[in-house]
Amino acid sequence: MIDADERFQMNGPTLVTATPQDADVVFRLMQLYYFEASAWSDDEIGADGLYDCALADVLSRLRDEPEWTRLIWLDGHLCGFVQVDDVEIEGRRLPELADLFVLPKHRCRGIAAAVVKDLVRPETGEWLLATFRRDETAHAYWERNLPKMGMAHRVPSTPDEADFRLFLIHAK
């Protein structure tokens, strides 16, 4: 469970590693993320009113991959999450900023930039960042803001029909 002292720090966003006890919170945040992404991902809501993400899967992943999800707190308020996966690209393993979601109320406050700067440091090497191909807003955000965050980036070659646009990023 999240330590109250960790989430009430006041110097910008705080990342707190989610534990299996946080599975319900992570699951609910992921439902909000999938709802928003459904505009460009073509995901449909299930007959049960939920998107394709099961609480049991979230719990299992939090148990098996302790660093998978970090909850984002700002001034005592839960404001989103970031998930980090391990992927293979160009013949090597890299960490991926798989999902970064900030609740709409907390956007435009530099939270995403602070999260990326916290995770992607010179000593962590290159990372993969992907956006849905049809999510023009996210793609434009990263194109515009990665240099402002002190991140160098390049675009690996991907098939035109791929569902995602990819960036390989690293701290300068």
N, C-alpha and C positions, 0 to 999 in steps of 0.2 A: 504494500500500500504506500501511497505517497506521503512522505514526511511533511507535515505542515510547514516546518521551517524552510524546506526547499522551495515550496511553491509561493512563498510570500516574500521572496527577495525582490528588491525594487530597482535593480540596475539593468533594465532591459529584460528581454525574455529569458526564461530559465528552462533548460531541457531536463526533464526528469525521466529516467528510464522506466518504462511501464513494466510491471510485474504481472504474474498470473492473476493476482488480486484485482488488477485494473482491467481485466478482460471486458467487463460490462461497459466501462467508460470508452475503451478503445472501440468496441463493437458499435456503440451508438455514434461515436465520431465518424467511423467509417461509413455508416449509413448516410450521414449528412454529406460526406465526401462523394459517395456514389450517386446520391441524388443530384448534386451539382454537376458531376461529370456526365450524367445521363444525357445532358443536352448535346454532347459531342461524341459520346462513346457508344451510343446505340444500345446501352444496357436497358433492359426492361425490368420493372418491378415485378416480383413474384406474386402469386395468388395470396401469399401470406402477408403481403404488404411490405416485404423486405427486399432489399437488393441482394445479389448473389454473394453473400458473405455470412457464414454461419458463426454463431458465438462459439461453438465447440472448436471450430478451426482457429479462431482468434486465440482462444485459451491454449490450444495445443502449440500454436506458433510462439506465443509468449513463453511457454515452458521450454520449448526446444531451442529457441533463438533469443536469448535474453536481451540482446542489443537491438532487436528488430524495430521496436517502437519507442519513441520518446514523446512524452506529452509536453506541450508547450504551455508554459504559465507566464503570465505578465501581471505584475502587481496583484497577485493573489487570485487571478482569474484564469481558468482554463481557457485557452484560446485556440488550440489546434493540436496537431500531431505531425510528426515526421517519421517515415519508415525507411529503413536502410536495408537493402538486399545485397546479396553477393551475386554478381553476374559475370558471365564470360562474354567478352567482346574483343575482337581483333586478336584472338588467341591467348588472352590473359584474363585473370580474375580481377575484378574491380568492385569497389563498393558503389552502390547506386542509390541516389536520392530517389527512392521508388515513389513515394507519395509524400507530398508536403501540402498540408491543408491548414489554412488559417480561417477561422470563422469570419463571416463577412463583417461583423461588428468591429473586428480588430484589424482589418486590412488597412493598407496605406499608412502604417505606423512603423515600417521598417522591420517587421517581425521576420518575414521570410529571409530577408538579407542577413539579419543577425543569426538566424539558424544556419544558413549556408556558411557564413563566416566561422561559426563555432565548430562545424563539422569538417569543412574542407580547409585544412591548414597545410602549409608547405610539407610538413612531415607525414601527412596522410596520403600524399601522392594524388594521382588522377582519379576522378570520380565520373560516373555516368549520371547524366540528368536527362530525362525523357519527358516530352509533352505529347499528349494526343495530337495527331496530325491535324485534326479539325479544331483544336483549341487554339485559335489565333491569338486570343488575349494572353494566354500563358506563354506562348512562344515569343510574342512581342515583348512581354515583360522580361524574360530571360535574356533575349538579345540586347535589350536596352540596359539592363541592370547588372549583368555579370561583370562587365568592365568596371562599373562603379563600385562593385563589391571587392575589387582587387583580384578578380578571377580571369585567368586566361582561358580561352575555350577554342575548341575546333569541332568541326562537324564531321563525324565519320561517314563513310559512304553507306547508304542504306537503300534498299529497293524503293522505288517510287510508290509502290502499293503498300508499304509498311504502315501500320497503324500509328506509329510514333515517329516523332522527330527527335533526334538524339544530339546531345552535346557531350563532349568529353571536356571536363573542367578541372582546373587545378589552381591553387593559390599561387600568386606571383611572389 
